[in-house]
Amino acid sequence: MDRTGPIARSDLRGILWMLATGICFVGMNGTVRWLGTALPAAEGAFIRFAFGLLFLVPALLPALRRGFPAPVWRLFALRGGLHLLAVILWFYAMARITVAEVTAIGFLNPILVTAGAALLMGERISWRRALAIAVALAGAMMVLRPGIRALEPGHVAQLSAALVFALSYLVAKRLSELVPASVVVAMMSLTVCIGLAPVAALVWVPPTLGQCAVLACTALFATAGHYAMTRAFAAAPLTVTQPITFLQLVWASLLGALVFAEPVDPWVLAGGAVMIAAISFITWREAGLAQHAATPPVPAPASARLADRRAKSPRP
């Protein structure tokens, strides 16, 4: 198919939106890194989600008025609990390892979702996808390099966060079949806020106005990032936008080096590139299979159908 004209411009819009997505998510990571250990992880996460909830009130209130069946409520509670744990682990990791390492290890999320869908939801996984998952895990080992350097608690926390985030996304996948996507996001923020409230209360340290402002920026970056990502997915195929995700690691490395004086680790960049390559292959493969399944069979020409009928008709 010709990829010139309006289609090419649509792809360009998708790439630009994905670039904006990466900048927003790295900005989100940077604001949390800026806070460091000034606030407990549970408290910082609670304040961030409380601010984020304000942006989602328009989608949340009508859904709460309508209500949900009991099984949907249970799925919301399960997803909220998983996301709560993952966010606490992520906040803990952000204060203890470099922004680039957090970003690179976070690339494991879609890989773990793919593996989890096969193991927990019975989705078929081909040998090509299994090989791509193995390659991505090898990329993660390049980032962490266990046995060559000591793994810090922040690395373990971020690995655990990636796993729990993947479980949360699998529950979200099931919820998205039952309720609109905006409601899934809004209810996630609500349940996480409710779950974090007692945990944050136990470790509460009175935040300064500046710390609240930083966490408000975290919520703004997160909301803007998800919006930009949605626009990117709508504008261009995943096969076009997915490779752009690697630039998040470039932005994160620049942010860490310029703002936090963190060293640029070539192994982190190389491992992140390997993981993104594996993710891009899975995305390309899935897009190809979906296109093949959606392509209707080409009807035979009329002359061929006529000849076929003559061949099948009984001879006198």
N, C-alpha and C positions, 0 to 999 in steps of 0.2 A: 504494500500500500504506500502511496505517495505521502511523505511526511513533510511536505512543504506547505506554505500558505498558512491558513488558520490553524491547522493542526500543529505545525511547528511553533506558532505563537502560543498556543495553549500549553505545549510542553515547556516553553520558556517561562510562562507564568507559573507553572508548577514548580520549576526549578527555583525561581525567585522566592516563592512562598516557602519552599523547603529551606532555603538559605535563611529566611527570616525565622523559621522554626528553630533552626540550630542556634542562632544568635540568642533567641529568647530563652531556650533551655540552658544554654551556657550561662546567660545572665542570671537565671534562677539558681544554678549551682554556685555561681560566684557570690550572690548575696548571702547564701547559707554559709559559704566558706568564710565570708567576711565576719560573720557573727562568731565563728569558731566555737569555743567552749564557754562563751559568756552566758549562755542559757542552756539548761538541760535539754536534751534532744526531744523529749516528750513535750515540753513546754513550747519550744520553738515550732514543732510540728503543729501543735494545737492552734497557736496564734496564726500560723500560715494558713491553715485550713479554715479557720474562722473568717479571715479576710476573704479567702477564695469563695466561701459560701455566699458572701454578699453579691458576688457577680452572678450567682446561679439561682437567686431567689425567683426570678420570673419563670424559670422552668420547674422549680421545686414546688411552689405553692399550689398550682393547679393539680399537680400529680398527687399531692397529699390530700387535697379535697376529694379527689376521685377514689383514693385508696387502692390497695393491691390485694390480690388473693394471698392466703397464708403461705403457700410455697414460694411466692415471689418475695415476701417479707423475709423468709428464711434465707433465701439467696442473697438479699441485700445485707442481712446481718453477717452472713459468712464472708461476703466480699469486704464489708467494712472492717471485720476483724483481721482479715489477711492484710488489707492495705494499711491498716493501723500499724501492725507489726513491721511491715516493710518500710514505712515512712520513718519510724523511729530508728530502724537500722541504718537507713540512708542518711538521716540527719547526723547520726553518730559517726558514720564513715566520712561524711563531708568535712567534719571538723578535724579529722586525723590523717587523711591521706590527700594526695594532690588532686586538683580538679581534673586533670587529664586521666588519672587512674580511675577515678569515680566514673568518668564518662566512658572510658574504654570497657571497664567491667560491665557497665550498664548495657553495652551492646549485646550481652548475653541474653537479655530479656526475650527478644523474638525467637532466638534459638531454643530457649527453654520452653517457650509457649508451644513451638512446633513439636518438641519432644513430648511435652505434657499432653497435647491433644492426641497424640498417638497412644500414649500409655494409659491415660485416664478417660479419654472420650472415644476411644476405638477408631480414631481416624487412621486411614491407611498411610503408611510411610514407605516410600520407594527407597531403593538402595541409593539413588542419587541424593535424596534428601538426607538419608542417614549419613552418607559420606560428607555432605555439607555441614551437618551438625558436628561430626568428628573434627572437621577442619576448623570450625569456629571454636571448639573447645581447645584445640591446639593453639589457636590465637590467644585464648585466655591464659593458657600456660605461659605464652611468651610475655604477656603483661606481668603475670605474677612471679614467674621464675622460681617456683618452690624448690628448696634445696640449694639454690644459688644465693638467695638472699632470704632474710627472715621475713615471714609473713606477720604483719602487724595486726592488731585487733581491728583496725579500720578496713583492711583488706577482707578479713573474714566477715565483717559486718556487711560490706558491700556485696560480697558473693551471696550471703544469706538473703540480702535485700533483693537481689536479682531473682533468686529462686522464688521468694514469697510474692514478689510482684508478678511473676509469671503465673502463679496459682491464682492470684487476684484477677489477672486478665482472662484466664480461662473461665472463671465464674462470670466475668463481665460478658464474655462471648455468649454464654448461655442466657444471661439476662437480656442481651440485645435482641434475642429472638422473641422476647416477651413484652418488652416496653421500649419506648423510643430512646435513642442514644443519649439525648440531652438529659433525660430522667435518670439514666444509669449513672452519668457523671455527677449530677446534682445529689442523688441519694448516696453516692459514695462519699462525697464531701460531708454530708450530714451525719452519716453513721460513723465516719472517722472522727469527726468533731465530738460526737457523743462519747465514743469509746476513749478518746484521748483525754477528755475532761477530768475524770478521776485520777488518771495517771499523772497528768500535768499538775493537778492540785497537790499531789504528794511531794513533788519536787519543786514546787513553784518558787521562783525567784522574781521579785518585782522587776519587770522590764522597764528600761528607760524609753523615753519618747523616740529617741533615735533608733533603738532596737525594734520597736514596733513599726517604725517607718521602713526599716530594711525588710522586715517580714511582709509588710504590705507590698513592697516591690517584688518580693519573691512570689507572692500570690498573683500579682499583675503579670509578671514574666511567664508564670505557668499557664495562666488563662490565655494570654496572647499566643503562647507557643502552641497550645492545643488548637486554638482557632486557626492559626497559620497552617498547621499540619493538616487540618480538615480541608482548608482551601487548596492546599497542594495536592491532596488526594483527589479532589474534585476536578482539578485542572489538568492533571496529567497521569498516565499510568504509573503504577508502583515501580515498574522496571526503569522508568525515567527518574523518579524522585528518590528511590531508595539509596543509590550510590552517593547522593549528595549528603547523606547522613554522616559520612566519614568526616566531612568538614567540621562537624561538631567537635571532633577530637582536636582538630587544628586550632579552632577558636579557644577550646579549653586549655590547650598547651600555651597559647599566647597569653591568655588571661592569667594563668598560673605564673608564667615567667615575668610578665610585666607588672602585675598588681601584687602578687604574693611572693615574688622572688623564688618560685619553685623551679628546680632544674628541669629542662626538657629531656625526657628519657626516650631515646630512639626505639628501645624495645617496646615501650607503650604504644608509640605510633605504629610500629610494624605489626604488633599484635592486633591493634584496632583495625588496621587495614585488612588483615587476614579475616577477622570476624565479619567486617562489612562485606568483603568479597563473598563469603559464604552466605550471608543474609541475602545479598543481591542475587546470587545464583538461585536460592530457594524461591525468591520473589519472581524471577524471570521464568523459572520452571512452572510455578503455579499459574502465572499469567498465560503461558503457552498452553497448558492443559485446559484452562478455562476457555480460552479462545477456540481450541479444538472441539471441546464439548458443545460450545454454542454455535458452531458453524453447521448449518443444515446441509444435508447431502445435496449435491448438484443433480437436478433432474436430467434424465437422458434426453437427447434431442428427439423431436417428434418422429423423424425418419427412423431412428433406431427403435423407438417404441413400436412403430408400425411393423418393422421387420421382425421384431420379437413376437408380436401377436401372430404374424403369418407363420412363423416357425412353429408356434405352439398349437396352431389350429389344426384339426384333423384333416388329413389329405383325403380327397374323394376317391 
